[in-house]
Amino acid sequence: MDDLVEPIYRTDALIAEDIDAYLDRHQYKSMLRFITCGSVDDGKSTLIGRLLYDSKMIFEDQLAALEADSKRVGTQGQEIDFALLVDGLAAEREQGITIDVAYRFFTTEKRKFIVADTPGHEQYTRNMVTGASTADLAVILIDARKGVLTQTRRHSYLAKLVGIRHIVLAVNKMDLVGYDQAVFDDIVKDYAAFARSIGIERFVPIPISGFKGDNITALSANTPWFKGPALIEHLETVEVDNSADQARPFRMPVQWVNRPNLDFRGFSGLIASGAVKPGDAVRVLPSGKTSTISRIVTLDGDLDEAVAGQSVTLCLADEIDCSRGDVIAAAGNPPQAADQFEASLVWMADEALKPGRAYWLKIGTQMVSATVQAPKYEVNVTTLEHLAAKTLELNAIGVAEIATDRPIVFEPYTDSRALGGFILIDKLSNATVAAGMLHFSLRRAQNVHWQAVDIGREAHAAQKGQRPFLLWFTGLSGSGKSTIANIVEKKLYALGRHSFLLDGDNVRHGLNKDLGFTEADRIENIRRVGEVAKLMTDAGLIVITAFISPFRAEREMVRAMLPEGEFLEIFVDTPLAEAERRDVKGLYRKARAGELKNFTGIDSPYEAPEQPEIRIDTTRTTPEDAADLIVERVLGVWSPDL
Amino acid sequence: MTDNLTHLERLEAESIHIMREVVAEAEKPVMLYSVGKDSAVMLHLARKAFYPSPPPFPLLHVDTTWKFKAMYELRDRMAKESGMELLVYQNPEAKERGINPFDHGALHTDMWKTEGLKQALNLHGFDVAFGGARRDEEKSRAKERIFSFRTASHGWDPKNQRPELWNLYNARKNKGESIRVFPISNWTELDIWQYIQLNDVPIVPLYFAAPRPTVERDGVLLMVDDERFRLEPGEEPVMRSIRFRTLGCYPLTGAVESEAATLSEVIQEMLLTTTSERQGRVIDKDAGGAGMEKKKQEGYF
């Protein structure tokens, strides 16, 4: 241990001398969140272990365990392996690598720190973006022996993309290059050229050894040519613009409406930007209704003012509609609402982006259904080239247009992380599949407004004396969808109901004749059918469709287009063997012979509905009986509970 | 605006934001309440988050029947003060078999706590459970998300965690899944103590030093909290000035000798001490460094 540099702040004398004075000072410390990133073996975990050790966040029992572990599984011979302090999960201790984001905490006399240790493996880019999304500063580690690598570029690009303004270039393992200034200078020059090309104007280079402790807490005698700052000194003093958000116009996404009784209605949320006082004029978006703040309510009493970063409950002077997902904003300077955007996406799932498929988009407290167009381009972060792309695979970064099913309140990401950063969620697996950063709304969305009409959908339905429905038949080819759908329409017609059967082939002759049978085209085909069916239900009609529609996601996309309860998914459940035995159109034979590709049930999957409104077992029910069942449901006589 | 928020104000705002997200998106949330200092802070934050409403979820205490008497007293008092429903669950099988820390070792924790928790969550059908774990407590905690998903059998899959970006939490569950949410993930032990001090958060008096009857076993100081404590031949309770850094089942919780009778003194000792907080607990020591990770995969909170 004697070759370790003695840390300067290992014990804080004030703690022993005057604890209350210490606490008083500690109470007013500010907080810096930062990430460490770099390639495998650049020494990230070692550096963090070192920071924890030097700031006395390591206790004796942990140190004893660390010394024992270092000898048993350490990679530093008989010396302390600081990486073992932070490589938490059993799997990674065995492999000697860090595989997930870990959050660490330490405090110095001036600041409190939260550090995200993020992995250097290419396949774990998503973890780095996760860590960076909440960070004020990034420490980019470089192995002095290796210089700027692909991963260095990738991580720097991501840090910039996620909007981190402060970059530290920590050239690590200087002890292994004999503390050679020329090595350091060359790496800094290399990095500067790359940094400029991605718009990083400034960064602070520091030569360090996480293992030996050089230039971590104090300037090292081993690098007399380096004038500072030491890493900790820089982290303690770097200007973190916590107040930047407070200087911007007031915005608070509403999380929850607080309604303990009839006399109180408050709107709870975390203030995203600006400040608010009782008496301030505010506008609720997207409705645009205005009011004034009457109270700022907390358990500790009403506040005279609240600022960005505080969680509060606001009361308004007027009874206006406001609920979760709305944004309360400065009346004179509100954010925009739009439903079409350009955005950067970082794809985070094994399953690639499916252009046209509907995903959940969460931004602030708003959750909407959204579709992503085929990317405009993918970014090669090594060369910064824009590559043509049809999709985005795991860890790909690209730019694409996004459309939401209703307008969302937003700000460009560069102005506001809170109202410009979003995640995409797969509707079936519920996995978070992408992180996104809104650039701007598309002009066509700004200029296309909903035309208010006097005769609404209720009026149309009332005139026809019926409730509109979309009867969505799904099932294998040859399952009997069209047969039953046709009987249903005849029965409805006979009963004087207004209906329309949207036939797949007919639609492809006209509206969809530009579409082929690629995956993207199939999704677009279903989307257009859904939109047309929606217009027809707006006109009060009972719409009937019969498409194989093999993918749950597409059926759910159409379901989401319609008001709750109007989409009836009818699963015509015929076993594959039975459908193939019937083979009415001879298609199965062709598919088996290899003459038809991507045939559902043969070489393309059919995802059966999990909870269809109506399920028809054609091996037990005749088409006539099935049609009766469906008609009864439409007329409200039958429900699955009966 | 020139005046910035302090780190505690930011942590408080973050925790409140997390709790409100859960209440807005969960079907049936519950707060796990262990009566320790972290639970105390979590409960206080919940009261702040929803004021003037009481927190819109119940408190769940997974009881082992072996907690300190003072913990049961504070538990009942806090439930009353907060206006929240208190659910106490004791694993009936553990009760029937008389599982206790003296005879059953690891089985005691496994049946009362791990199994008891699973049973209680299943019984009530809670889909989200708040827990007071902090990332600075232990290595595998440091890698756990704030919204941490559990399989239908309550297992944790550390390799398959959802990315958590900005303050956007994806609370959508698959069938059978439930979520553990840790609103004070980013707090440290010092933050907890200082927050308790600044906000006058009530905590169990056992955290403060006082003369208490103790015996020393295998280098661990145990408190004789009631007549169920089994004295070994030759053992005689001795009054010592002790306090606890962490609270659990009294026969399993080691005390430290201390004169720290005020919060400031307790914090001072904590900052000057040289052993980590969980060292007083027996639970982390088995299975080497991977003890907690293994327990969590099995469903321990």
Interface residues (C-beta under 8 A of the other chain):
Chain A: D12 I15 A16 I19 D20 Y22 L23 H26 Q27 Y28 K29 S30 M31 M57 F59 E60 D61 Q62 A65 D69 L85 V86 D87 G88 L89 A90 A91 R93 I99 D100 V101 A102 Y103 R104 F105 T107 K112 I114 R126 N127 V129 T130 S133 T134 N242 S243 Q246 A247 Q255 W256 N258 R259 P260 F264 G266 S268 G269 L270 A275 V297 T298 L299 D300 V307 A308 G309 Q310 S311 T313 R324 M348 W360 K362 I363 G364 T365 R417 A418 G421 F422 I423 I425 S429 N430 A431 T432 A435
Chain B: M1 T2 N4 L5 T6 H7 L8 E9 R10 L11 E12 A13 E14 I16 H17 R20 E21 V23 A24 R47 K48 A49 F50 Y51 P52 S53 P54 R135 D136 K139 S140 R141 A142 K143 P158 K159 Q161 R162 P163 E164 L165 W166 N167 L168 N170 R172 K173 N174 S185 N186 T188 L190 Q194 Q197 L198 S264 E265 I267 Q268 L271 L272 T273 T274 T275 S276 Q279 G289 A290 E293 K294
